[in-house]
Amino acid sequence: MTPIDEKALQAYVGKQVTVEDELRPFPAQALAAALGRNASLDQGDFIPPAWQWLYFLDIPHASATGVDGHPSASALLPPPPLPRRMWAAGDMRIERPLRLGYPAFRRSTIKSIQAKSGRSGPLVFVNLEHEFIQNQILCITEEQNLVYRDASRGPMPIDQGGPAPAAGEWTQQINPDPVLLFRYSALTYNSHRIHYDQAYATQQEFYPGVVVHGPLLATLLLELCQSRLPYGAIKTFRFRAVRPTYMGRMVTLNGTLNGNEIALWSTQDGSLCMSATASLA
């Protein structure tokens, strides 16, 4: 079992880092193509919700990259307290969309770090706040929940995540194939090997297959909304990963509108994978 130095971790609470970005149109154009969007995105256009994840990227040096492909050192985060990391949940509030082609900055703060024990062993939860600011205006406030856990010592039972709810008012099926995962990894500079390295994912982290990015699934759920609502209608969005989603198996995206609230979820193989909610402006 990996020892956790809780006192050392607490020293990072309150740490803040600011990153600037010019918000060049190319990453948004490339993601639009990867998702099969027909609309063009160019200088001055608004960035769709969650597409800010294409920008303000951490680009660790090769020597600062761990065996799993994640950064082993970061300007903001402490050294990984446990070897396995996942983005488990997120929450964003959109005051106004960011515009492509104009400078902006992201101010990131570590709000809390908590060590706990779970069924699979020790866990460390890191809560981050990101503020996206453009033209001196706070555009988006985002909360990011990271979970660190110990390495698996052998195959684990597949987490079923609970039965899938009935189909939503809106539904869309998508097959997350290797090309989509490769493009999303490249555009977000995400080198975590579970998203592209079959041998590593199955033999080192003991997943049954290559894992679809949680942020990609969240983006796809928001795209389901965007295809059915006026542009800029989303005010808040909250998501939580329930169980892993695997490449090469059909995923069903679901949404149900109830007044100003939207319930969103994704399913695979009859199981709930991601649960989310959105509200309208």
N, C-alpha and C positions, 0 to 999 in steps of 0.2 A: 504494500500500500504506500502510495506516495505521501510523504509528510507535507503538511501545510503550515507555513509560517504566517499565522493570522496577523500578528503584530506588524510584520513587514508589509503585508497587503494593505492594512489600514493606513499606512503612510501615504498611499497613492490616492486616497479619497480626497476630492477637491482639486486634484491636478487638472490643469486646463491646457489645451493646445489649440491654436488657430491655424487653419490651412486656407490658402487662397486658391482660386481657380478662375480661369477666363471663360469657362462654360462654352467651349468650342462646339459648334453644331455636330461635328463628325460622330462622337459617341452616341448621341441621340439618333442620328440618321442610321447608324449601324444597328442599333437595337431595334429601331422600327423595321428595318429590313429583316432582321432575324425573327421578329415576331409576325412578319407577314403584313405589316401595316402598309396601306397605300398612301396615306397622307404624308406630305413632305414636312420636314422640320428644318428651319433655317434661322438665320440671324434675327433676333427680336421675338421669335415665337416662344410661347410658354412651354416649360418643361413639364411633361405629364407627371402625376403623382408617383413617387418612388423612383423616378428616373434620376433623381439627384444622387442615387447610389452609383451612378456611372462616373461621378466627379469627386473631387477632394480625396483622391485615392492614396492609400498608404502604399509606397513602392519600396519594400525592403530590399536591401542588397542581398546578393546570393549567399553571402557568408552569414547573413542574419535571418536565414530561412531554415525552419525546422525540418525534420525528416518527413513530417506529414504535409509539408508545403506551406503551412501557416508561418507568419513571421515569428521568429524566436526572440526578437527585440522590437520594441515599438516606442515612438516618441511619447505616447500617451499611456498605454497599458503596462501593467507590471509584467515581469517575466512570467510565462505561463505557469500558474500554480499547479495545474494538473495537465496531463499530456493531450487530452481530447477536448476540443472546443466546438461549440455550435452557437449560432444565432437563434435563440429559442423563441423570441417574441419581440414585438415592436409596436410603437404607438406614435402617430404623427398628427400634427395639427397644422393645417395650411391656411395662413392668413392671406397670402397672395402667392401665385406661382413664381418661380424663378424664370428669368428670361435667358434664352440662349444668346451667346455672343457678347455678354457683358460681365465684367468682373464681379465676383461674389466671394464671400468667405464663410467657412464653417467653424464655429467655436464649439469645441467638444470638452465636456467636463465629466469626470468620474464622480457620480453622485453617491454610490454606495458599493461596498464589497462585502459579501456575506459567505461564510463557510458553513455548510450543512452536511448532514448525512442522509443519503437516499437508499433505496433498495439495492442499487448497484454499487454502493460505496460512497466515498466522500464526493462532495460537490462544492463548487465555488460559483457564486452568482455575482456578476459585475453589471451594474446599471449605469449606462451612459446617457447623457443629455447632449444632443446636437442642436445648435441654433444656426440656421442658414440665413445670412444677411446679405442684401443687395441694395445698393444705393442708400445705405444707412437705414434700411427698413428691415425689420425682422419678418421674413417670409414664411419660414417653416420651423417649427419646433418638433424635435423627434426624440423619443426615448428608445434606447436599444438595450435589450437584455441578452447578455452573453452567459453561457453556462459552460464551465469547465468540469470534466470528470476524469476519473482514472482510466488507464488503458484496460481494454478487455483482455482476458487471459485465455479466451477460447470462444467458440460460437455461442451466442446468446439466443434465447427464444425471440422470434420476431414479435415486436410490439404491435398488437393488433389495433390499438388506438380507439377501440370502440366501434360499434356498427355505424355504417354511413347513414345519415338522415335521408329521408325521402328527397326526391329530386326537387330542386328549387324552381322558382318562377322563371329564372334564366338558367340555361345550361349550355355548356360547351365542352366538347371532348378534345383533348390534345394528347399527342404522343410525344413525350419529351425525349427526343432522339439525341445521339451523340453530337450532331452538328449544333443543335440549339445549346446544349450544355457547354460545348467548346466555346461557342461565340460569347455566351454570357460570362464564362470564366475569364475570357480574354478581355472583354469590355470592362469588367470590374476588377481586373488584376487579381483574381482569386485563384491562387495556386493550390488550394487544399485538394489533396490527391483523391479524396473520396468522390470528387465530382468528375473525374476523368480516368483514373487509374484502376481498372477492374481488379487487377491482382492485389494492389494495395488495399482497396476497399474490402475485398472478401477475405484476404489472408492475414492482413494486419489489424484491421478494425472490425473484421468479422461481420460486415453487412452482407446481405444476400446478393447485392449488386451495387452498381454505381448509384450514388445518391444525388437526387435533384436538389439544387440550391433552394433553401428556404426563401431568400429574397426574390428569386425568380418566380416561385409559386405565388408569393404575395403580389408581385408585379402582374402576373397573369390574372389574378382575381380582380385587381384594379382595372385591368384592360377589359374584363368582362363588364364592369360598370361603365367604363368610358364608351363602350360600343353601344350603350343603351341610354345614356344620359347626356344632357347638354355639356359641352366642354367647360371645365372648371367648376362642375357641380359638387365635387367631393370636398368636404371641409375637414373631416377627421377620418382616420383609418387606424385600426388596431388589429394585429394578427398574432396568432400563437401556433407554433408547430406542435401537432399532437403525436404524430409518428412519422418516420422517414418515408419519403416518396422515392421510387426507384426508376431509373432510366429504362426505356423500352417497354413499359407497361402503360396502358391507357389511363389517363387522368381525366376525371370529370370535374369541371368547375361549376359551381352553383351559386346563385344569388336570388334573394327574395327581398323585394322592396315593400316596406311597411311604413307609410308616411314619409318622414324624413330619414328613416333608418334603413340600412341595408344589412341583412345577414348574409354572410359569404362563407363558403367552405369548399374544400377540395376533397375528393375521394379517389381511392385506388384499390382495386381488388376487394371492393365491398367494405372498406374501412375508411373512417374519417382520418384525414392526413393533416389538414390545416383548417383552423377556424378563424374567422375574421368578422369584423363589423366596420361599417362606414356610415357617416352621416353627411347630409347634404347642407350646402351653404344656405 
